[in-house]
């Protein structure tokens, strides 16, 4: 049985979020939560919250034993980019791109 949970439009660069997602891919849920709790990246808090939500969804909706769950797939896709401008020297403009992410976790019983 699989459980898919996602969070969209997170104000975090996908490149930075993928670094944390790569740490926990393929791990058991308990091990992944331990890794995320000691990781100092900002995306670790968001992914930890998403993972806890996925575990709660799978135990509530499908009556799955949470001790047997592992992260089958986790991926971070790029969301829309907010474009902002900042004044630069000699009347020019510097573009600031505020990137967003869509993070998806698929848990599987194993």
N, CA, C and O atoms as a GROMACS GRO file, in nm:
protein
  440
    1UNK      N    1   0.082  -0.117   0.000
    1UNK     CA    2   0.000   0.000   0.000
    1UNK      C    3   0.087   0.125   0.000
    1UNK      O    4   0.188   0.130   0.071
    2UNK      N    5   0.050   0.224  -0.078
    2UNK     CA    6   0.126   0.348  -0.088
    2UNK      C    7   0.045   0.465  -0.036
    2UNK      O    8  -0.078   0.468  -0.048
    3UNK      N    9   0.114   0.561   0.021
    3UNK     CA   10   0.052   0.685   0.066
    3UNK      C   11   0.130   0.801   0.007
    3UNK      O   12   0.251   0.811   0.024
    4UNK      N   13   0.059   0.889  -0.063
    4UNK     CA   14   0.123   1.004  -0.127
    4UNK      C   15   0.078   1.132  -0.057
    4UNK      O   16  -0.041   1.156  -0.039
    5UNK      N   17   0.176   1.212  -0.017
    5UNK     CA   18   0.149   1.339   0.050
    5UNK      C   19   0.239   1.445  -0.012
    5UNK      O   20   0.356   1.419  -0.041
    6UNK      N   21   0.184   1.564  -0.031
    6UNK     CA   22   0.265   1.669  -0.092
    6UNK      C   23   0.233   1.804  -0.029
    6UNK      O   24   0.127   1.824   0.031
    7UNK      N   25   0.327   1.894  -0.044
    7UNK     CA   26   0.309   2.033  -0.002
    7UNK      C   27   0.356   2.118  -0.119
    7UNK      O   28   0.459   2.092  -0.180
    8UNK      N   29   0.278   2.221  -0.150
    8UNK     CA   30   0.305   2.303  -0.268
    8UNK      C   31   0.334   2.448  -0.231
    8UNK      O   32   0.293   2.496  -0.126
    9UNK      N   33   0.404   2.516  -0.320
    9UNK     CA   34   0.432   2.659  -0.310
    9UNK      C   35   0.509   2.696  -0.183
    9UNK      O   36   0.481   2.798  -0.120
   10UNK      N   37   0.606   2.614  -0.146
   10UNK     CA   38   0.692   2.644  -0.032
   10UNK      C   39   0.796   2.745  -0.076
   10UNK      O   40   0.862   2.726  -0.179
   11UNK      N   41   0.813   2.852   0.001
   11UNK     CA   42   0.909   2.957  -0.035
   11UNK      C   43   1.050   2.913   0.001
   11UNK      O   44   1.110   2.962   0.097
   12UNK      N   45   1.102   2.821  -0.079
   12UNK     CA   46   1.232   2.763  -0.056
   12UNK      C   47   1.285   2.717  -0.192
   12UNK      O   48   1.210   2.662  -0.272
   13UNK      N   49   1.410   2.739  -0.216
   13UNK     CA   50   1.468   2.699  -0.343
   13UNK      C   51   1.467   2.546  -0.358
   13UNK      O   52   1.505   2.477  -0.264
   14UNK      N   53   1.425   2.493  -0.473
   14UNK     CA   54   1.424   2.348  -0.492
   14UNK      C   55   1.563   2.286  -0.481
   14UNK      O   56   1.577   2.172  -0.436
   15UNK      N   57   1.664   2.359  -0.522
   15UNK     CA   58   1.801   2.308  -0.515
   15UNK      C   59   1.842   2.281  -0.370
   15UNK      O   60   1.908   2.182  -0.341
   16UNK      N   61   1.804   2.371  -0.281
   16UNK     CA   62   1.837   2.355  -0.140
   16UNK      C   63   1.754   2.244  -0.076
   16UNK      O   64   1.804   2.169   0.008
   17UNK      N   65   1.628   2.232  -0.117
   17UNK     CA   66   1.541   2.130  -0.060
   17UNK      C   67   1.583   1.990  -0.107
   17UNK      O   68   1.568   1.893  -0.033
   18UNK      N   69   1.636   1.979  -0.228
   18UNK     CA   70   1.679   1.848  -0.279
   18UNK      C   71   1.797   1.792  -0.200
   18UNK      O   72   1.812   1.670  -0.189
   19UNK      N   73   1.880   1.879  -0.144
   19UNK     CA   74   1.992   1.832  -0.062
   19UNK      C   75   1.942   1.752   0.058
   19UNK      O   76   2.000   1.650   0.093
   20UNK      N   77   1.835   1.799   0.121
   20UNK     CA   78   1.779   1.729   0.237
   20UNK      C   79   1.701   1.606   0.192
   20UNK      O   80   1.705   1.502   0.259
   21UNK      N   81   1.629   1.616   0.081
   21UNK     CA   82   1.551   1.503   0.032
   21UNK      C   83   1.642   1.385  -0.003
   21UNK      O   84   1.604   1.270   0.016
   22UNK      N   85   1.761   1.414  -0.053
   22UNK     CA   86   1.855   1.307  -0.088
   22UNK      C   87   1.905   1.233   0.036
   22UNK      O   88   1.944   1.116   0.027
   23UNK      N   89   1.905   1.299   0.151
   23UNK     CA   90   1.953   1.236   0.274
   23UNK      C   91   1.862   1.123   0.321
   23UNK      O   92   1.909   1.025   0.378
   24UNK      N   93   1.731   1.137   0.296
   24UNK     CA   94   1.636   1.042   0.355
   24UNK      C   95   1.571   0.949   0.254
   24UNK      O   96   1.490   0.864   0.291
   25UNK      N   97   1.604   0.962   0.128
   25UNK     CA   98   1.542   0.878   0.025
   25UNK      C   99   1.574   0.731   0.049
   25UNK      O  100   1.691   0.695   0.063
   26UNK      N  101   1.470   0.645   0.055
   26UNK     CA  102   1.488   0.502   0.071
   26UNK      C  103   1.500   0.455   0.215
   26UNK      O  104   1.514   0.335   0.239
   27UNK      N  105   1.496   0.546   0.310
   27UNK     CA  106   1.514   0.510   0.451
   27UNK      C  107   1.379   0.475   0.516
   27UNK      O  108   1.273   0.510   0.464
   28UNK      N  109   1.387   0.404   0.631
   28UNK     CA  110   1.268   0.382   0.711
   28UNK      C  111   1.223   0.514   0.771
   28UNK      O  112   1.304   0.604   0.790
   29UNK      N  113   1.094   0.526   0.800
   29UNK     CA  114   1.040   0.653   0.848
   29UNK      C  115   1.105   0.695   0.980
   29UNK      O  116   1.137   0.813   0.998
   30UNK      N  117   1.125   0.601   1.070
   30UNK     CA  118   1.186   0.633   1.198
   30UNK      C  119   1.328   0.686   1.181
   30UNK      O  120   1.367   0.783   1.246
   31UNK      N  121   1.406   0.622   1.094
   31UNK     CA  122   1.542   0.668   1.068
   31UNK      C  123   1.542   0.806   1.001
   31UNK      O  124   1.625   0.891   1.033
   32UNK      N  125   1.450   0.827   0.908
   32UNK     CA  126   1.441   0.955   0.838
   32UNK      C  127   1.408   1.068   0.934
   32UNK      O  128   1.465   1.176   0.924
   33UNK      N  129   1.317   1.045   1.027
   33UNK     CA  130   1.281   1.148   1.124
   33UNK      C  131   1.400   1.181   1.215
   33UNK      O  132   1.418   1.296   1.253
   34UNK      N  133   1.479   1.080   1.250
   34UNK     CA  134   1.599   1.104   1.331
   34UNK      C  135   1.700   1.188   1.255
   34UNK      O  136   1.761   1.279   1.312
   35UNK      N  137   1.719   1.159   1.127
   35UNK     CA  138   1.812   1.236   1.044
   35UNK      C  139   1.765   1.380   1.031
   35UNK      O  140   1.845   1.473   1.044
   36UNK      N  141   1.636   1.399   1.006
   36UNK     CA  142   1.583   1.534   0.988
   36UNK      C  143   1.588   1.616   1.116
   36UNK      O  144   1.603   1.738   1.111
   37UNK      N  145   1.577   1.551   1.230
   37UNK     CA  146   1.577   1.626   1.356
   37UNK      C  147   1.714   1.687   1.387
   37UNK      O  148   1.722   1.786   1.459
   38UNK      N  149   1.821   1.629   1.334
   38UNK     CA  150   1.955   1.683   1.360
   38UNK      C  151   2.011   1.761   1.241
   38UNK      O  152   2.121   1.817   1.251
   39UNK      N  153   1.939   1.767   1.131
   39UNK     CA  154   1.984   1.842   1.014
   39UNK      C  155   1.954   1.990   1.036
   39UNK      O  156   1.844   2.026   1.080
   40UNK      N  157   2.050   2.076   1.005
   40UNK     CA  158   2.035   2.219   1.035
   40UNK      C  159   1.979   2.301   0.919
   40UNK      O  160   1.965   2.422   0.932
   41UNK      N  161   1.946   2.239   0.809
   41UNK     CA  162   1.891   2.312   0.694
   41UNK      C  163   1.747   2.355   0.721
   41UNK      O  164   1.675   2.288   0.796
   42UNK      N  165   1.705   2.465   0.661
   42UNK     CA  166   1.569   2.514   0.680
   42UNK      C  167   1.466   2.419   0.619
   42UNK      O  168   1.355   2.405   0.670
   43UNK      N  169   1.503   2.354   0.510
   43UNK     CA  170   1.409   2.263   0.446
   43UNK      C  171   1.386   2.136   0.526
   43UNK      O  172   1.288   2.066   0.504
   44UNK      N  173   1.475   2.106   0.621
   44UNK     CA  174   1.459   1.986   0.704
   44UNK      C  175   1.333   1.997   0.790
   44UNK      O  176   1.264   1.897   0.809
   45UNK      N  177   1.303   2.115   0.842
   45UNK     CA  178   1.183   2.134   0.924
   45UNK      C  179   1.056   2.111   0.840
   45UNK      O  180   0.960   2.050   0.887
   46UNK      N  181   1.057   2.161   0.718
   46UNK     CA  182   0.940   2.147   0.630
   46UNK      C  183   0.920   2.002   0.590
   46UNK      O  184   0.808   1.951   0.592
   47UNK      N  185   1.028   1.934   0.553
   47UNK     CA  186   1.019   1.794   0.511
   47UNK      C  187   0.982   1.706   0.630
   47UNK      O  188   0.909   1.608   0.614
   48UNK      N  189   1.032   1.739   0.748
   48UNK     CA  190   0.997   1.662   0.869
   48UNK      C  191   0.846   1.673   0.897
   48UNK      O  192   0.782   1.573   0.928
   49UNK      N  193   0.792   1.792   0.885
   49UNK     CA  194   0.649   1.813   0.906
   49UNK      C  195   0.566   1.738   0.801
   49UNK      O  196   0.462   1.680   0.832
   50UNK      N  197   0.614   1.740   0.676
   50UNK     CA  198   0.546   1.668   0.568
   50UNK      C  199   0.550   1.518   0.592
   50UNK      O  200   0.450   1.450   0.568
   51UNK      N  201   0.662   1.467   0.637
   51UNK     CA  202   0.676   1.324   0.663
   51UNK      C  203   0.585   1.279   0.777
   51UNK      O  204   0.524   1.173   0.769
   52UNK      N  205   0.576   1.359   0.883
   52UNK     CA  206   0.485   1.327   0.993
   52UNK      C  207   0.340   1.327   0.947
   52UNK      O  208   0.260   1.245   0.991
   53UNK      N  209   0.307   1.418   0.858
   53UNK     CA  210   0.172   1.422   0.802
   53UNK      C  211   0.143   1.298   0.718
   53UNK      O  212   0.033   1.243   0.724
   54UNK      N  213   0.241   1.255   0.640
   54UNK     CA  214   0.224   1.135   0.557
   54UNK      C  215   0.205   1.011   0.644
   54UNK      O  216   0.124   0.924   0.610
   55UNK      N  217   0.278   1.002   0.754
   55UNK     CA  218   0.264   0.889   0.845
   55UNK      C  219   0.125   0.890   0.909
   55UNK      O  220   0.061   0.785   0.920
   56UNK      N  221   0.078   1.007   0.950
   56UNK     CA  222  -0.054   1.017   1.010
   56UNK      C  223  -0.163   0.981   0.910
   56UNK      O  224  -0.261   0.916   0.945
   57UNK      N  225  -0.146   1.024   0.785
   57UNK     CA  226  -0.244   0.990   0.681
   57UNK      C  227  -0.250   0.841   0.657
   57UNK      O  228  -0.359   0.784   0.645
   58UNK      N  229  -0.135   0.776   0.650
   58UNK     CA  230  -0.134   0.633   0.620
   58UNK      C  231  -0.189   0.551   0.736
   58UNK      O  232  -0.257   0.451   0.713
   59UNK      N  233  -0.161   0.592   0.860
   59UNK     CA  234  -0.212   0.515   0.974
   59UNK      C  235  -0.361   0.538   0.993
   59UNK      O  236  -0.433   0.448   1.037
   60UNK      N  237  -0.408   0.658   0.962
   60UNK     CA  238  -0.550   0.691   0.981
   60UNK      C  239  -0.637   0.635   0.869
   60UNK      O  240  -0.741   0.574   0.895
   61UNK      N  241  -0.596   0.657   0.745
   61UNK     CA  242  -0.682   0.624   0.632
   61UNK      C  243  -0.676   0.478   0.591
   61UNK      O  244  -0.777   0.422   0.546
   62UNK      N  245  -0.560   0.415   0.604
   62UNK     CA  246  -0.545   0.280   0.549
   62UNK      C  247  -0.509   0.176   0.654
   62UNK      O  248  -0.483   0.061   0.618
   63UNK      N  249  -0.507   0.213   0.781
   63UNK     CA  250  -0.476   0.121   0.891
   63UNK      C  251  -0.346   0.044   0.868
   63UNK      O  252  -0.343  -0.078   0.882
   64UNK      N  253  -0.242   0.115   0.834
   64UNK     CA  254  -0.110   0.055   0.810
   64UNK      C  255  -0.028   0.068   0.937
   64UNK      O  256  -0.035   0.170   1.006
   65UNK      N  257   0.050  -0.034   0.967
   65UNK     CA  258   0.142  -0.028   1.081
   65UNK      C  259   0.256   0.067   1.046
   65UNK      O  260   0.328   0.045   0.949
   66UNK      N  261   0.273   0.172   1.126
   66UNK     CA  262   0.371   0.276   1.092
   66UNK      C  263   0.515   0.229   1.110
   66UNK      O  264   0.607   0.293   1.060
   67UNK      N  265   0.536   0.119   1.182
   67UNK     CA  266   0.672   0.068   1.200
   67UNK      C  267   0.728   0.005   1.074
   67UNK      O  268   0.849  -0.011   1.061
   68UNK      N  269   0.640  -0.032   0.980
   68UNK     CA  270   0.685  -0.097   0.857
   68UNK      C  271   0.697  -0.001   0.739
   68UNK      O  272   0.732  -0.044   0.629
   69UNK      N  273   0.670   0.126   0.761
   69UNK     CA  274   0.673   0.223   0.650
   69UNK      C  275   0.816   0.266   0.618
   69UNK      O  276   0.900   0.280   0.706
   70UNK      N  277   0.841   0.288   0.490
   70UNK     CA  278   0.967   0.348   0.446
   70UNK      C  279   0.938   0.445   0.333
   70UNK      O  280   0.831   0.442   0.272
   71UNK      N  281   1.034   0.532   0.306
   71UNK     CA  282   1.017   0.635   0.203
   71UNK      C  283   1.050   0.572   0.069
   71UNK      O  284   1.167   0.550   0.036
   72UNK      N  285   0.947   0.545  -0.008
   72UNK     CA  286   0.966   0.485  -0.139
   72UNK      C  287   1.020   0.590  -0.238
   72UNK      O  288   1.116   0.564  -0.311
   73UNK      N  289   0.957   0.706  -0.238
   73UNK     CA  290   0.997   0.813  -0.329
   73UNK      C  291   0.982   0.947  -0.258
   73UNK      O  292   0.885   0.970  -0.187
   74UNK      N  293   1.078   1.034  -0.278
   74UNK     CA  294   1.065   1.173  -0.236
   74UNK      C  295   1.127   1.258  -0.347
   74UNK      O  296   1.240   1.233  -0.390
   75UNK      N  297   1.052   1.358  -0.391
   75UNK     CA  298   1.107   1.445  -0.494
   75UNK      C  299   1.063   1.588  -0.472
   75UNK      O  300   0.959   1.615  -0.412
   76UNK      N  301   1.145   1.680  -0.522
   76UNK     CA  302   1.122   1.823  -0.508
   76UNK      C  303   1.116   1.882  -0.649
   76UNK      O  304   1.215   1.880  -0.722
   77UNK      N  305   1.000   1.935  -0.684
   77UNK     CA  306   0.983   2.000  -0.813
   77UNK      C  307   0.983   2.151  -0.795
   77UNK      O  308   0.958   2.204  -0.687
   78UNK      N  309   1.012   2.219  -0.904
   78UNK     CA  310   1.016   2.365  -0.901
   78UNK      C  311   0.877   2.422  -0.920
   78UNK      O  312   0.803   2.381  -1.010
   79UNK      N  313   0.841   2.516  -0.834
   79UNK     CA  314   0.714   2.587  -0.846
   79UNK      C  315   0.734   2.717  -0.920
   79UNK      O  316   0.841   2.740  -0.976
   80UNK      N  317   0.633   2.803  -0.920
   80UNK     CA  318   0.648   2.932  -0.987
   80UNK      C  319   0.749   3.020  -0.916
   80UNK      O  320   0.766   3.013  -0.794
   81UNK      N  321   0.817   3.103  -0.992
   81UNK     CA  322   0.919   3.193  -0.939
   81UNK      C  323   0.861   3.333  -0.927
   81UNK      O  324   0.804   3.387  -1.022
   82UNK      N  325   0.876   3.392  -0.807
   82UNK     CA  326   0.835   3.530  -0.787
   82UNK      C  327   0.949   3.621  -0.834
   82UNK      O  328   1.062   3.607  -0.789
   83UNK      N  329   0.918   3.712  -0.923
   83UNK     CA  330   1.021   3.799  -0.980
   83UNK      C  331   1.013   3.937  -0.915
   83UNK      O  332   0.908   4.002  -0.918
   84UNK      N  333   1.124   3.980  -0.857
   84UNK     CA  334   1.132   4.109  -0.792
   84UNK      C  335   1.252   4.184  -0.850
   84UNK      O  336   1.340   4.125  -0.912
   85UNK      N  337   1.252   4.316  -0.829
   85UNK     CA  338   1.360   4.398  -0.881
   85UNK      C  339   1.420   4.482  -0.770
   85UNK      O  340   1.352   4.520  -0.675
   86UNK      N  341   1.551   4.510  -0.784
   86UNK     CA  342   1.622   4.590  -0.687
   86UNK      C  343   1.706   4.693  -0.763
   86UNK      O  344   1.767   4.661  -0.865
   87UNK      N  345   1.708   4.814  -0.714
   87UNK     CA  346   1.784   4.921  -0.779
   87UNK      C  347   1.934   4.892  -0.769
   87UNK      O  348   1.984   4.850  -0.665
   88UNK      N  349   2.003   4.916  -0.879
   88UNK     CA  350   2.148   4.896  -0.883
   88UNK      C  351   2.215   5.027  -0.925
   88UNK      O  352   2.149   5.130  -0.938
   89UNK      N  353   2.343   5.022  -0.946
   89UNK     CA  354   2.420   5.143  -0.979
   89UNK      C  355   2.384   5.197  -1.117
   89UNK      O  356   2.346   5.121  -1.206
   90UNK      N  357   2.396   5.325  -1.132
   90UNK     CA  358   2.378   5.397  -1.259
   90UNK      C  359   2.238   5.375  -1.318
   90UNK      O  360   2.223   5.365  -1.440
   91UNK      N  361   2.137   5.368  -1.231
   91UNK     CA  362   1.998   5.360  -1.278
   91UNK      C  363   1.958   5.224  -1.332
   91UNK      O  364   1.850   5.212  -1.390
   92UNK      N  365   2.038   5.126  -1.315
   92UNK     CA  366   2.005   4.992  -1.366
   92UNK      C  367   1.922   4.915  -1.264
   92UNK      O  368   1.901   4.959  -1.151
   93UNK      N  369   1.876   4.799  -1.307
   93UNK     CA  370   1.791   4.716  -1.224
   93UNK      C  371   1.854   4.578  -1.211
   93UNK      O  372   1.902   4.522  -1.310
   94UNK      N  373   1.854   4.523  -1.090
   94UNK     CA  374   1.898   4.385  -1.068
   94UNK      C  375   1.777   4.298  -1.041
   94UNK      O  376   1.693   4.332  -0.958
   95UNK      N  377   1.768   4.187  -1.111
   95UNK     CA  378   1.654   4.097  -1.095
   95UNK      C  379   1.677   4.003  -0.977
   95UNK      O  380   1.785   3.947  -0.962
   96UNK      N  381   1.576   3.987  -0.893
   96UNK     CA  382   1.579   3.892  -0.782
   96UNK      C  383   1.472   3.788  -0.809
   96UNK      O  384   1.356   3.821  -0.829
   97UNK      N  385   1.513   3.662  -0.809
   97UNK     CA  386   1.419   3.552  -0.833
   97UNK      C  387   1.396   3.478  -0.702
   97UNK      O  388   1.488   3.418  -0.648
   98UNK      N  389   1.275   3.483  -0.652
   98UNK     CA  390   1.238   3.413  -0.529
   98UNK      C  391   1.170   3.283  -0.569
   98UNK      O  392   1.055   3.283  -0.613
   99UNK      N  393   1.241   3.175  -0.555
   99UNK     CA  394   1.195   3.047  -0.605
   99UNK      C  395   1.104   2.976  -0.505
   99UNK      O  396   1.114   2.997  -0.384
  100UNK      N  397   1.014   2.892  -0.558
  100UNK     CA  398   0.925   2.812  -0.475
  100UNK      C  399   0.940   2.665  -0.511
  100UNK      O  400   0.993   2.631  -0.617
  101UNK      N  401   0.892   2.578  -0.421
  101UNK     CA  402   0.908   2.435  -0.439
  101UNK      C  403   0.777   2.362  -0.416
  101UNK      O  404   0.690   2.407  -0.341
  102UNK      N  405   0.764   2.247  -0.482
  102UNK     CA  406   0.658   2.150  -0.455
  102UNK      C  407   0.729   2.022  -0.410
  102UNK      O  408   0.807   1.964  -0.485
  103UNK      N  409   0.701   1.978  -0.286
  103UNK     CA  410   0.767   1.861  -0.230
  103UNK      C  411   0.665   1.749  -0.217
  103UNK      O  412   0.556   1.771  -0.165
  104UNK      N  413   0.701   1.628  -0.264
  104UNK     CA  414   0.611   1.513  -0.261
  104UNK      C  415   0.684   1.395  -0.196
  104UNK      O  416   0.799   1.367  -0.227
  105UNK      N  417   0.612   1.326  -0.106
  105UNK     CA  418   0.664   1.207  -0.039
  105UNK      C  419   0.568   1.092  -0.064
  105UNK      O  420   0.447   1.108  -0.047
  106UNK      N  421   0.621   0.978  -0.104
  106UNK     CA  422   0.540   0.857  -0.121
  106UNK      C  423   0.595   0.751  -0.026
  106UNK      O  424   0.710   0.709  -0.038
  107UNK      N  425   0.512   0.710   0.069
  107UNK     CA  426   0.549   0.606   0.166
  107UNK      C  427   0.494   0.473   0.121
  107UNK      O  428   0.387   0.465   0.060
  108UNK      N  429   0.568   0.369   0.150
  108UNK     CA  430   0.527   0.235   0.112
  108UNK      C  431   0.546   0.141   0.230
  108UNK      O  432   0.634   0.160   0.313
  109UNK      N  433   0.463   0.041   0.236
  109UNK     CA  434   0.471  -0.058   0.342
  109UNK      C  435   0.573  -0.163   0.302
  109UNK      O  436   0.572  -0.212   0.189
  110UNK      N  437   0.662  -0.198   0.396
  110UNK     CA  438   0.764  -0.291   0.355
  110UNK      C  439   0.814  -0.384   0.458
  110UNK      O  440   0.901  -0.466   0.429
   0.00000   0.00000   0.00000
